[in-house]
Amino acid sequence: MEDVAAVVEQGAEQLNWLPDWAVSLLLFACAIAIPVAVHGAIFRRLQRKVENRSLFWRSLVQRTQGPSRLALLIFTLGVAIAAAPLPEVAVGALRHGLLIATMVLIGWTAVTALHIWTVVYMRRFKLDAEDNQLARKHATQISILKRAGVTLAFVVTLAAALMTFDSVRQYGVSLLASAGAAGLILGLAMQPVLANLVAGIQLAITQPIRLEDAIVVENEWGWVEEITSTYVVVRLWDWRRLVLPLRYFIENPFQNWTRDGASIIGTVMIYVDHSAPIAVMREKLEELVAESPLWDGQVVNLQVSDAKEFVIEVRLLVSAGTSPKVWDLRCEMREKMITWLNAEHPYALPRHRADVSHRAPAPAAEMETRPVFRQRVPKRSAQQEPA
């Protein structure tokens, strides 16, 4: 870099007929315009070369465009600062700015490298596969750890940049030396953030939930759509979104229908009359399930789970590969079984019975013992006798 600066300085001496500020301005303009133009031409050519290739290569070129442009600008501006006829104060300020830009470049490069590594790592797994449990496991870990890595890189870069200023460094040292009440208040204020950060690390390691897990939480059923560094987004069955903090899944119970596998058993309750043909219904259920493309071929059963005063409760068990499929399979079996009962065995549907027979006459012995009430007729006088 010193050799390049010497060559540029020799060229700047040819412009000694201009004032120093004009020479410096011209050098800085060239140090910005030339690398931006060259960099743009190179990356336009690279984009044309990768436009027909995979998404990974297109993303790689796009992600590295910004950091490489900044690195080239830092180099050319460093050469211009060394060659420009500037006072020492201005040179020191500009070099301090380049130092901060270099720190930003390092942090940006770390984030870009982390993104490229996650993309390369996740290319081995397919989330759209039928059995994607392993892919969802790694996707969840990568998603949480990537956000934690980006946050860490941002914090370290910002801290390193601030520590280059003497006033900020002294303020930080004095603040740490006099921590006490201010530190306690700051710790209490940061408790929710730190709790969610720790909960995110626990979720990444233990994985009680993963991306696209089917869960029941807060009496709502849905899928885990997104896991951020502070909250979880659950996509409900009716397209609503339920947002919960990360620590909720550490501190509260919830149902995970796809924790160990995607297959799940569904339950259908049907209420029929006591005279329903249970054996025939069991055979019909097996026939209907075998014809359905949603059934995974594992579980099918029909049992009388309860007997009540007017009906009996029949439980149908069917299994499917995923929770959405088992929901559709349950609805299909319920509809087809009721339709079949209504068409083939209508007497098996629930009915209410009532005894409307006439009352039987009382026995003769009972009639003899009952008291007889007769109406007394008054006697007529002689004057009232008819002629």
Secondary structure, DSSP 8 states (H G I E B T S, - for coil): -HHHHHHHHHHHHTTTTS-HHHHHHHHHHHHHHHHHHHHHHHHHHHHHHHTTS-HHHHHHHHHHHHHHHHHHHHHHHHHHHHHS---HHHHHHHHHHHHHHHHHHHHHHHHHHHHHHHHHHHTT--TTSSS-HHHHHHHHHHHHHHHHHHHHHHHHHHHHHHTTSHHHHHHHHHHHHT-HHHHHHHHHHTHHHHHHHHHHHHHHHH-SS-TT-EEEETTEEEEEEEE-SSEEEEEETTS-EEEEETTHHHHS--EETTSS-S-EEEEEEEEE-TT--HHHHHHHHHHHHHH-TTEEEEEEEEEEEEE-SS-EEEEEEEEESSHHHHHHHHHHHHHHHHHHHHHH-GGGS--------------HHHHHHS-----------GGGS--
